[in-house]
Each structure stands twice: as C-alpha cells, then as structure tokens.
Amino acid sequence: MPFRDSKSLKIELSECGSYLGRDAGCFELRNKNGKVEHYPHFEKEIGECVLKSGSYVSVDALIDLALWNIDTYIMTKHNRVVAFLKNLEDDSHVKTRVSQYQALENGKNIAIAKEIVKAKIEGQNRVLRKYGLETIERSIGDVKNRRSLLYIEGKHAKHYFSQIFTLFPESLRPEKRKTYKAYDGINNVFNFGYYVLKCRIHKALLKAKLEPYLGFLHSLQHGKPSLVCDFQELYRYLIDDYLIERGQKLRKKDFVVVTDFMMKLKMGKRIHLCEFETDSLADGLNSLFNRQVEIPRIRYGKRQTINTLISEEALLLAKFLRNEKKEWNPRLVNL
C-alpha cells in the first residue's frame, strides 16, 4: 500500500499476499486481490519501503531498491525491524557514525545524556500534573557522569510509578515497576507498550544513519541497542499516558496466565493480556503514533505525527553529532 507525505512516497507491504516486483523501469505493486499499481523510478520520489511478514518481493525489486538508495526495512507484523537493506556503495552513514563514536571522547556524550534525562523527567512530570499527582523537580545541572544521571533518573522513576500505578484498578495494581520477565499483568502491559515504541525508534535511528547499539546514557553491552534504549526515554511518557487511560477500563477477565521461559531452561508463569486485548492494544498504540501534534516540522508545516516527530528528532541528533547544530534539545509533546 502506498502512502504519501508532503515530501515523498512510502511503499508499505503490510497485507498478507501483497507483492512487490520490477517491471520495465518501475516498481510493480500488487495487492492480495490482484490489483496492480506501477511506480516509475524516474517519475516518483520514493523515500521509503517497508516489507512486512506475509508479503512477497522479487530479487529484482530488492536490487532496484538498493541501487536507488531507497530506505528499505524488513519487519514483523508488529513493526519489529529485523533487517535493513543497504547499498554497499552507499557511504552516507560514515560521517554520522564516526561523529557518534567521537562523542564518547569529546564531551557530547554527557551533554546528550543530560538532555535525555531532563526530557524524560519533564515528560513524566507532565503525566503526573495531568492526573493531579505529586511531582518532584530534580536538577541535573552539575552532574558530570553517566552513573549519577542514571541514579537521578532511577529515583524519579521510582516515585513516578508509585504515583501512576494508583490510577489503575486496585485488583490489578502492581506494587512496583518491574521490567524484564515481570509476573503481573499491568507491568507486562507497560512492557508491551514500550516494545511497540522500541520498534518505531529503532527504525527512526536507522533512517538517520545512527548506530543503534552505541548509546550515551545506557551502558554498552553485547546485544543491547543502547541508543534505542536512550531514545525510548524521550517518549515513554506518551505510552504511559495512553496506557493509563486504557488501563482504567481493564478487568481481571482481560488477562490470562501463560507459561513462559523465565530464565534459561526454566519455565515460569506470567500474566498477559488475552489475545483479543493484545491485538486491540497494538492497534491503539499504532494509532497513537499517527496522532497529529502541534510541533513544527524541521523545514515546513506547523503540525506533524508523533511518528514523524521521532524520525525528525533522530535526524536532529545526527546533525548535532556532526556539528551542524550547536545544541540538541528534544521537543516534547503536550498531553
């Protein structure tokens, strides 16, 4: 299915049975019902292509996508990026990634980490103020290392979740926030929401030619996309706000107990939303990212979607790393 924003065309194959191929200097898009559309290489500016599970693509089309340097993402139906198609002759990412590595030594790493923590705390305080809960102002002006920033962020997060969890039905209310392999249903709802956010952010960072595994606030570990984790902090409060509104309507009957791996070779029980509620939540979260917000775009327009905002913020960070901007101040959405 093609989508057009104000600048370029996006091709997305999200329907099972849809097909993308090549036909005489153009892309041929065929939906599951057999309807065919053509997109000439020279006549239409195709900026992005998304191939989701259940769809099909020819090798010839993949070659053209690479040769024309069209950002191409291979994703699951839940928007998890599993691969990124890249032309081997495309060197547009080199300067950005070199600058990203240099930031670890030239002091920009701490400046970026500070902005992330400041934005996260401000976002959380916006949620607390919206629901009439107690806010705590924390200053990080004199902090000079990552460990101290993480300590401040952790203290504020503990207070924050102790407040917002009171907004959920008492029968479902967890005692504290738990991330990996949480047992209770509400924590797993938050974990699912953050997973959906993570998928969007990973894609935005790849589009900006940034290295997702080289972050500035979270630690560098094997298999951990630390810059994705960093960038998530900017937008978690939007997920939280959505889940608070939705979670107030949840009941015990909406959850099921499942058996899952809690650690290597050991099984344990966890509470999850039932399949219908999970699908409904995924649809609602994806709609959230298409919500228009009153934040001007980089070049034109006074409004944009949250999804576009995330992509723009990744581009602005890349500009800051390349010394094309003097500072980077993440823009936050009003609730």
N, C-alpha and C positions, 0 to 999 in steps of 0.2 A: 504494500500500500504506500503510495507516495504522499509526502507531506511537504508543504512549502511554508517557510517562514519568510521574513521580509528580505532575506538575502539569498538563500539558496534552497535547492530541493533536497529532501531527505527521502531515501527509499528504505522502507522497512518491510521485511517479510516476517510477519507475525502470525499469519494464518497457516494452519496445517494444510499441506498440499500446494501452497503457493510456490512459484518457480521464477528464478532469475537466470536469464541466458543472454547470449550475444546474437545480434542479427544485423549484419551489414552496417557496421559503424554506429550501432546504438545498443542500448540495453533493452532487452525484451522482458517485461514483467507480466506474468500470467497468474491470475488468482485461482483459487480452488475450483471455481465454476467455469474456468476456461477462458475468461475474458482477458484479452491481451492489450497491453499498452507498450508503446515504444518511447525511449528517451535518448535522442541522438547525443553523442558525445560532445559535438561542437555547438549545439543549439541551447542546451540547458545546463545550468551550473549546478551540478550535483555535488553537494558538500559532504554527504554522509550516507552510509549504507549500513543497515542493521539486519543481520541474518539470525533469526531465532529458530529454536528447535522445532522440528516438524515441517520446515520449509526445505526447498531444494535449490541448488545453484550449480551452474556448469563451471568447469575449469576455465573455459574461455572467458566467462564473465568475471571470474576471480582475477584472471590475468589483466583484463581491462581495468578493473577497479584498482589494482596495484599500479599499473602503468600511468593511470590518470591521477594518482595520489589522492584517491577518494578514501577518507577515513572509513574503515570497514570493521565492524565489531561482530563477533560471533557470540551469541548469548543464549542462555536458557530462557524458558518462557517466563521466569520470574526475574528477568533482567540481570542475571549474573553474567558478567563478562568472562568468557573462558578463553578467548583468543582475540588477537588484533592483527589484521592483515597489513603488512608493511612492504613497500617497495624497497628492495635492497639498495637502490641508488638514492633513496631519499635521506639526505643528511640534515634536514631542517631541525631535528631534535638536538643536535650536538651541542650548540651553544647554550641552550637551556639547561641541559643536563650537566654540562661542565660547570655552569654557574651554580647549579644546585649543590654539587659536591663542594665547590669553593665556599659556599655559605657556611659550611661546618667549621671553617677556619677564620673567616673574615668578620664574624660577629653577627651576621644576618640571621643565623640560626636562632639566637636568643631573641632578637627583635621579632622574628616570625612567631616563635613560641609564645611570647608575651601577648601578641595580638590575638592569637588563637584562644588563650586562656581568658583574656579580657572579654572577647566576644562571647565565649561560652558562658561566663558568669553573667554578663548582661542579658543574654538570651534566656537563661534560667530565671533571672530576676523578673523579666517581662512576663514569664508564665506565672510566677508567684504573685506579682501585682495583679494580673488579670483575674486571679481567683481569690484575691483578698488574703493571701497568706503572707507570712513573715519573710521579709527579705533581709539579706546580710550583705553589706558593702565590704568588699575586700580589696585592698590596694596592693598592686604588684609593681609599683613604680621603681623600687630599689632592688628588686630581685634580679640576680645576675647569673643564675644557673638553672638548668632544667629540673633538677631534683626539687628545688624549692618551689618552682612553678607547679610541679605535679602535686606537691604537698598541699598548696593552697587550693588547687583545683579539686583535689580529693576531699578536703574539709568542706568546701562549699557544696560539692555534690552530695555528700552525706546529709547535710542539712536540707538540701533541696528535695531529695527523695523522701526524707522523713516527713516533709510537708505535703508533697503532691500525692503520696500514697494514701493520705487521709481522705482524698476525694473519691476513692474507689469504694464500691460496696464492702461493708465490713467483713462479709463472709469470704471475700476474695483477697482482702488486703494483706500484702506481704509485710513481714517485719522490717526487712531492709532490702536494698537493691543487690541483686545477685546476677552476674553476667553469665559466664560460661557454665553450661550444664545446670542451669537453675532447675529446681524441682517445681516450684509453684507456677500457676498459670499466668498471673499478671506479669511477673518478671520475664516469662517466656514470650508474652505479647510484646513487651518492650524490646526484647532481643530480636524478635522477628521484624519489628518496625525499623530497628537500626540496621538490620541486614538489608532491607529494601533500600534504605538510604545509602549504605555502603556500595551497593551495586551502581547506583547513579553517580556517586562520587568517583569511583574507580574509572568509569568511562570518561568523565569530565577531565580527570588528570591525564589520561592517555591522550585525549584530544589536544590538551595544552602542551604535549610533548614533555611532561614531567615524569620523573621516575617514581612510581607509586610506592616503592619499597624503601625510599630514602626520605624519612621524615625529620622533624625538628623538635617536636615535643615528646612523642612516644619513642621508646627505645628501638634501636636497630637490632632485629632478631631474624634468624633464618625463617623464611616462610611468612613473615609478618609484614603486610603492606603498611608501614608506619605512617607514610604521608596520607594514605587513605584514612587511617585512624585519626590523624591530626585534623584533616578537613571535616571529618564527621562531627567534630566538636562544635563547629560553627552552626550546624543545622539540626542537632539533636532536639533542641527545644521546640522546633516546629513539629517533629514527630511526637514529642511528649504532649504538646497541646492537642494534637489530633487524637492521640490515644486517651487522654483524659476525657475528652468529650464523648468518645465512643465507648470507653470503658465503664462509664457510669451506667450504661444500659446492659452491661454483661451480667449474666447469672451463672450459677454453677452448672446448669444444664448445657451451657455453651462450651464446656470443657470436657476433655476425655483424658484418661490415664493411658500412657503409652510406655512400652518397654524400649529402652534405647541404650546405646553404649555410653556409660558414664566415664569410663577410662578404658585403657587398652585391655581387651578381652574380658571386661567385666560389664555386666548389664545392670541397669537400674531403672526405676520408674520415674516418669516425669509427667507433668500435667500440661497439655497443649489445648489450644482451641480446636474444636471439631473441624472437620474438613470444610464444611459449608462456611463457617465463620472465618476460617483462614483465607479462603478464596475471596470472601467479601472484604476482609481487611486488606488483602493485597490490592484489590481493585480500588478501594478507597484511598489507600496510600499513593497509588499511581496517579489517581485524580488530583491528589494534593499537589504533586509536583507540576501539574498543568495549571494550577491556580495562578491567576494574574495578580501581581503585586505592584505597588506604587514605588518602584525603584527604577530610575532612568537607565537605559542601556548604555553601553560604552560609547557608541557612536551616534545612535539616533533612537528616538522613541522614549516616552516617559513611563512606559509600563513594560513588564516582561513576566514570563512564567518563572516559577521557582526553579524549574529545571534549567532554564536559560541562565538564571542568576548564578547557579552553581558553576556552570560552564564558564561564564564570564569571570567569576572570582578566581578560578584556576588560571585563566589567561592573565589576569592582573597580577597574580602571584608570580607567574613566569616572567612577566615584564619587570617586576621588582627585582627578581633574581638576576636578570640580565642588565640591571642598572638603567632600564628605560623608564622607570618610575622611582621617585625619591623615597616613597613610603608605600606601605600596603596596609590599608585599614578596611577590614572586611565589612561589607554592607549587610545590615540585619533587617529582616522583615518584621514589620509591626504586626502584632497579633490583633 
